[in-house]
Amino acid sequence: MGFGELRRTKLIESKLFSAYGVYMTERIAVDSSMNAVEISWRAPLSQAFHRARRIGLAGFGVAVLSTSVCFHAGLPLAFAQNLKQVDRAAMAGDANAEVTKPANLSAKLTKRDVSAAISKVADWQLKRAEPNFSQDWTFAALYAGFMAVPPDAAGERYQEAMLSMAKNFAWQPGSRLQHADDHAIGQTYLQLYFKDHDPAMLAPIRQRMNAVMQLPDNPEKPLWWWCDALFMAPPVLAELYKATGDRAYLDFMDHEWWITSAKLYSPENHLFFRDAGYIGKQESNGKPVFWSRGNGWVLAGLARVLTYMPSDYPSRDKYVAQFREMAAAIAALQGEDGLWRPGLLNPKTYPLPENSGSAFYTYALAYGINNHLLDRRKYLPVVKKAWKGLVSHVYADGRLGCIQPIGAAPGQYTATSSYVFGVGAYLLAGSEVYQLADKTH
């Protein structure tokens, strides 16, 4: 394939973060058979080549021509996987340094003000994200947020968009059989099923989870080996219980949840390590590494599981106890601005708040108040302060900033960094804060 033919293929404009939080703009051209790729960075050629090597794109027959780095012929699987990572990051969000004007939204807990804060961000994100909808976990979290938007904030419009998305994907989860990230979209499919009760909406995700339930346990590596997975898959199984009445879904979820908890939950800190690789690792201040978004995934996952778990389920009290332990730990770590830093136990190292984790905490804590799992007098001030912090990071166009890009550990980023999963968390938070609105005294 020549350069002229390559340039006629689809071009993707995106922004990627380097390991140091500096973003670069690149153009990616891929032919339909994945035989060739051209990547052009708006940077000196030496920098482009260096950055290509850093994200794993070098070493596969690299030709340097003019201001391009070009990879030709017979791309190996590792390269294809790297390309998918590039594509996922590009489609999920970016950091637009030109955005500076704040929206100056009201943080008052009235239904009118909360609805305005929800709609401002949801409208911006829907318009921006809809052309790139995918079955990926990054978007699955956004879909969950859209489904939660209350009617007074035009919830029906977002849910119609979710229905169109689901039809476009024929109600199918992602392609990987056992990977929880590819199950997360099932939460939205099932919530749409609860509205229409069309068996076609239920069948594919039910078939997938039935297959997962037949997999044998691996003592060396749990099914849900990273804490994020506790948001991705368990709520799907809990919703399947609601959809079918079959407790086998809850029983499987219960079995796997406590395997993961036994490996990753710290009884001392009441927080989850992101995965086993972080056990024993330390922040620069000598304290354990507990990632804000990772623990946000878990606390939000607990809230979503408890939503569908019946009150008489034998181990429900264990989930409630873990939810309360984590809520207390998280509330104690809240920053002066109402938000949480990416490294929970080393906030001084991270100058910016991390709004995906912060939004998940706000969602879960407000859920706990609304469902009488948490003491209102203790936690309502935490939620009010957190919501005020979140809306202060909404820009005039509707962008929600300070969202750490795709990762697995605390990191640095810019104030305008915005990613779909963080917006999903914000919309979930707004949905529960909305339930508190006008009754906060």
C-alpha positions in Angstrom: 0.0 0.0 0.0 1.5 3.4 -1.1 1.2 6.6 0.8 -1.4 8.0 -1.6 -3.7 5.1 -1.0 -3.0 5.2 2.7 -4.0 8.8 2.9 -7.3 8.0 1.3 -8.2 5.7 4.3 -10.0 7.0 7.3 -8.1 9.6 9.3 -8.6 9.8 13.1 -7.8 13.0 14.8 -7.1 12.6 18.5 -5.0 13.6 21.5 -3.0 11.2 23.6 -1.3 11.7 26.9 2.2 10.7 27.4 3.4 9.1 30.6 4.2 12.6 31.9 0.8 14.2 31.2 1.9 16.1 28.0 -0.5 15.6 25.2 0.3 15.3 21.5 -1.8 15.3 18.5 -1.5 12.6 15.9 -3.2 11.3 12.8 -3.7 7.6 12.3 -4.6 6.0 9.0 -5.5 2.4 8.8 -6.6 0.3 5.9 -9.5 -2.1 6.4 -7.2 -5.2 6.4 -4.9 -3.7 9.1 -2.0 -4.0 6.7 -0.5 -0.5 7.0 -0.6 2.4 9.3 0.7 5.9 9.0 1.1 8.1 12.1 2.1 11.7 11.8 2.8 13.7 15.0 2.7 17.5 15.1 6.2 17.5 16.6 9.8 17.2 15.4 10.4 13.9 13.7 12.8 12.8 16.4 10.1 13.3 19.0 7.6 11.5 16.9 9.9 8.5 16.6 10.7 8.5 20.3 7.0 8.7 21.2 6.1 5.9 18.8 8.7 3.7 20.5 7.4 4.6 24.0 3.8 3.4 23.2 5.1 0.2 21.6 4.7 1.0 17.9 8.4 0.7 17.0 10.1 -2.5 16.1 7.7 -3.7 13.5 9.4 -2.5 10.3 9.6 1.3 10.8 10.3 3.6 7.8 10.9 7.3 8.5 9.8 9.4 5.6 9.5 13.2 5.7 7.4 14.0 8.8 5.8 10.6 9.1 6.5 7.4 10.9 5.1 4.6 8.8 4.5 0.9 9.7 4.0 -1.5 6.8 2.9 -5.0 6.0 1.9 -7.9 8.2 1.3 -6.1 11.5 1.7 -8.6 14.4 -1.0 -9.1 17.0 0.9 -7.0 19.5 0.8 -4.0 17.2 -2.8 -4.4 16.4 -3.5 -4.4 20.1 -1.5 -1.3 20.6 -3.4 0.3 17.8 -6.7 -0.5 19.5 -5.3 1.1 22.7 -4.5 4.2 20.8 -7.9 4.2 19.2 -9.7 3.7 22.5 -7.8 6.5 24.2 -8.5 8.8 21.2 -12.2 8.1 21.1 -12.7 8.2 24.9 -11.5 11.7 25.5 -8.8 14.4 25.4 -7.4 17.5 27.0 -8.3 20.7 25.1 -5.9 23.4 26.3 -7.9 26.1 24.6 -10.9 25.6 26.9 -10.5 28.0 29.8 -13.9 29.7 30.6 -15.8 28.1 33.5 -19.5 27.4 33.3 -20.1 29.0 36.8 -22.9 26.5 37.5 -24.9 26.8 40.8 -24.0 24.0 43.3 -27.2 24.5 45.2 -29.1 21.3 46.0 -32.3 22.3 44.3 -33.8 20.1 41.6 -33.6 23.0 39.1 -29.9 23.7 39.8 -28.9 20.0 39.8 -30.8 19.4 36.6 -29.0 22.3 34.9 -25.6 21.0 36.1 -26.5 17.5 34.7 -27.8 18.7 31.4 -24.9 21.0 30.7 -22.4 18.2 30.8 -24.7 15.5 29.3 -25.5 17.6 26.3 -21.9 18.4 25.6 -20.8 14.7 26.0 -23.7 13.2 23.9 -23.0 15.4 20.9 -19.3 14.8 21.2 -19.3 11.0 21.9 -22.3 9.7 19.9 -20.3 9.3 16.6 -17.8 7.2 18.5 -20.0 4.9 20.6 -18.5 1.5 21.2 -18.9 -1.6 23.3 -15.8 -0.7 25.3 -15.8 -0.2 29.1 -14.9 3.4 28.7 -18.2 4.1 27.0 -20.2 1.6 29.1 -19.6 3.8 32.1 -20.9 6.7 30.2 -24.0 4.8 29.1 -24.7 3.9 32.7 -24.7 7.7 33.5 -27.0 8.5 30.6 -29.5 5.9 31.8 -29.5 7.5 35.2 -30.3 11.0 34.2 -33.7 12.0 35.7 -36.7 13.0 33.5 -36.5 16.6 34.6 -33.0 16.8 33.1 -34.2 15.4 29.7 -33.5 11.8 30.8 -35.7 10.4 28.1 -33.6 12.0 25.3 -30.4 10.4 26.6 -32.2 7.0 27.1 -33.4 7.2 23.5 -29.8 7.6 22.4 -28.9 4.6 24.5 -31.6 2.6 22.8 -30.3 3.5 19.4 -26.8 2.6 20.5 -27.9 -0.8 21.8 -29.8 -1.6 18.6 -26.7 -0.6 16.6 -24.7 -3.2 18.5 -27.5 -5.8 18.3 -27.5 -6.0 22.1 -24.1 -7.7 22.1 -21.4 -7.3 24.7 -17.7 -7.0 23.8 -15.9 -9.8 22.2 -13.8 -11.2 25.1 -15.7 -14.0 26.8 -14.5 -13.7 30.4 -13.2 -10.1 30.6 -15.4 -8.0 32.8 -14.7 -4.8 30.7 -16.6 -6.4 27.9 -19.6 -7.2 30.1 -20.1 -3.7 31.4 -22.3 -2.5 28.6 -24.8 -5.2 29.7 -25.8 -2.9 32.5 -27.4 -0.5 30.0 -28.9 -3.3 27.9 -30.6 -4.7 31.0 -31.9 -1.3 32.1 -33.4 -0.8 28.7 -34.9 -4.3 28.9 -36.6 -3.4 32.2 -38.5 -0.7 30.3 -39.6 -2.7 27.3 -39.3 -6.3 28.3 -38.3 -7.3 24.8 -36.5 -10.8 25.0 -34.2 -9.7 22.2 -32.7 -7.2 24.5 -31.9 -9.8 27.1 -30.7 -12.8 25.2 -27.1 -11.9 24.2 -26.0 -10.6 27.6 -27.7 -13.5 29.3 -26.0 -16.0 27.0 -22.6 -14.4 27.6 -22.9 -14.4 31.4 -24.2 -18.0 31.3 -21.0 -19.0 29.5 -18.9 -17.1 32.0 -20.6 -18.9 34.9 -19.3 -22.2 33.4 -15.7 -21.2 33.6 -13.7 -22.9 36.3 -11.9 -20.9 39.0 -8.3 -20.2 38.5 -6.5 -20.2 41.9 -3.6 -18.2 40.4 -5.7 -15.5 38.9 -9.3 -14.6 39.9 -11.9 -13.9 37.2 -12.1 -10.3 38.5 -8.4 -9.8 39.2 -8.4 -6.0 39.2 -10.7 -3.9 41.3 -12.3 -2.0 38.4 -14.0 -5.2 37.4 -16.2 -5.0 40.5 -18.1 -2.2 38.7 -18.0 -3.8 35.3 -19.5 -7.3 35.7 -21.2 -7.7 39.2 -24.0 -5.2 38.5 -24.7 -7.1 35.2 -25.2 -10.3 37.2 -27.4 -8.5 39.8 -29.5 -7.1 37.0 -29.8 -10.5 35.4 -31.2 -11.7 38.7 -33.8 -9.0 38.6 -34.6 -9.8 34.9 -35.0 -13.5 35.4 -35.5 -14.2 39.1 -32.7 -16.8 38.9 -30.6 -16.5 42.0 -27.8 -18.4 40.3 -26.6 -15.1 38.9 -26.4 -13.6 42.4 -24.7 -16.7 43.7 -22.0 -16.6 41.1 -21.5 -12.9 41.6 -21.2 -13.4 45.3 -18.7 -16.2 45.0 -16.4 -14.2 42.7 -16.8 -10.9 44.6 -15.4 -12.3 47.8 -12.5 -14.1 46.0 -11.5 -10.7 44.6 -12.1 -8.9 47.9 -10.0 -11.4 49.8 -7.0 -10.7 47.5 -7.3 -6.9 47.0 -9.2 -5.4 50.0 -7.2 -3.9 52.8 -8.9 -4.6 56.2 -6.6 -2.0 57.7 -7.3 0.9 55.3 -10.8 -0.2 54.1 -9.7 0.4 50.5 -8.9 -1.8 47.5 -5.6 -2.2 45.8 -6.0 -1.8 42.1 -4.6 -5.3 41.5 -2.2 -7.7 43.2 0.8 -5.9 41.6 0.2 -2.9 43.8 0.2 -4.7 47.1 3.4 -3.6 48.9 4.0 -0.6 46.6 4.3 2.8 48.2 3.7 6.4 47.4 6.5 8.9 47.7 5.5 9.5 51.3 5.8 5.8 52.1 2.1 5.0 52.3 0.4 2.3 50.2 -0.8 3.1 46.7 -4.6 3.3 46.7 -5.9 4.7 43.4 -8.8 7.0 43.5 -10.7 5.8 40.4 -10.1 2.2 41.3 -11.8 2.6 44.6 -14.5 4.7 43.0 -15.2 1.8 40.7 -15.6 -0.5 43.7 -17.8 1.8 45.8 -20.0 2.6 42.9 -20.1 -1.2 42.0 -21.3 -1.9 45.6 -24.1 0.7 45.2 -25.2 -0.8 41.9 -25.2 -4.4 43.2 -27.1 -3.5 46.4 -29.7 -1.8 44.2 -30.8 -5.2 42.8 -29.8 -7.5 45.7 -32.9 -8.6 47.7 -32.9 -7.8 51.4 -33.1 -11.4 52.3 -30.0 -12.5 50.3 -27.8 -14.4 52.8 -24.6 -12.4 52.3 -26.2 -8.9 51.7 -25.0 -7.8 55.2 -21.4 -8.4 54.1 -21.9 -6.0 51.1 -23.5 -3.4 53.3 -20.6 -3.7 55.8 -18.0 -3.3 53.1 -19.9 -0.4 51.6 -20.0 1.4 55.0 -16.4 0.7 55.8 -15.3 2.1 52.4 -17.6 5.1 52.7 -16.2 6.1 56.1 -12.6 5.7 54.8 -13.3 7.8 51.6 -15.2 10.5 53.5 -12.2 10.9 55.8 -9.9 11.5 52.8 -12.0 14.3 51.2 -10.0 17.3 50.2 -10.7 20.9 51.2 -12.1 21.5 47.7 -14.6 18.6 48.3 -12.8 16.3 45.9 -10.2 13.5 46.1 -6.7 13.2 44.6 -5.6 10.3 42.4 -3.4 8.9 45.1 -5.7 8.7 48.1 -3.1 8.5 50.8 -0.6 11.0 49.2 -2.7 14.0 48.2 0.1 16.6 48.3 1.8 14.9 45.4 -1.1 15.5 43.1 -2.0 19.1 42.6 -5.3 18.5 40.8 -8.4 16.6 42.0 -9.4 13.5 40.1 -13.0 13.8 39.1 -13.9 10.3 37.9 -13.0 8.9 41.3 -14.6 11.9 43.0 -17.8 11.5 41.0 -18.1 7.8 41.8 -17.7 8.6 45.5 -20.3 11.3 45.3 -22.7 8.9 43.5 -22.2 6.1 46.1 -22.4 8.3 49.1 -25.5 10.0 47.9 -27.0 6.6 47.1 -26.2 5.5 50.6 -28.0 8.4 52.1 -31.0 8.0 49.8 -31.3 4.3 50.6 -30.8 4.6 54.3 -27.4 2.8 54.3 -25.4 5.8 55.5 -26.1 8.3 58.3 -27.6 11.4 56.7 -26.2 13.9 59.2 -22.7 12.6 58.8 -22.6 12.1 55.0 -24.8 14.8 53.6 -22.2 17.6 54.2 -19.6 15.3 52.4 -21.9 15.0 49.4 -22.8 18.7 49.3 -19.1 19.6 49.4 -18.2 17.0 46.7 -21.0 18.2 44.4 -19.9 21.8 44.7 -16.4 20.7 43.8 -17.5 18.7 40.8 -19.6 21.4 39.2 -16.7 23.9 39.7 -14.8 21.9 37.1 -17.5 22.2 34.3 -16.4 24.5 31.5 -18.7 26.9 29.6 -19.1 24.5 26.7 -20.1 21.6 29.1 -16.7 19.9 29.3 -16.0 18.2 32.7 -12.3 18.6 33.5 -9.8 17.0 35.8 -10.5 13.4 34.7 -7.4 11.2 34.7 -6.9 9.4 31.4 -7.1 5.6 31.0 -4.7 4.1 33.4 -4.2 1.8 36.4 -2.5 4.0 39.0 -2.4 7.6 40.3 -1.0 9.9 37.6 -0.7 13.5 36.4 -2.9 15.2 33.9 -4.2 18.7 33.0 -7.2 20.6 34.2 -9.1 20.2 31.0 -8.6 16.5 30.7 -12.0 14.9 30.0 -12.9 11.3 29.4 -16.3 9.6 28.9 -16.0 7.3 31.9 -15.6 10.3 34.2 -18.6 12.0 32.7 -20.6 8.8 33.2 -19.6 8.9 36.9 -20.6 12.6 37.1 -24.0 11.8 35.6 -24.5 9.0 38.1 -23.5 11.4 40.9 -26.0 13.9 39.6 -28.8 11.4 39.5 -28.4 10.6 43.2 -27.8 14.2 44.2 -31.0 15.1 42.4 -32.8 12.7 44.7 -31.4 14.6 47.6 -32.3 18.0 46.2 -34.9 20.2 47.9 -34.8 18.0 51.0 -31.4 18.6 52.4 -32.3 20.1 55.7 
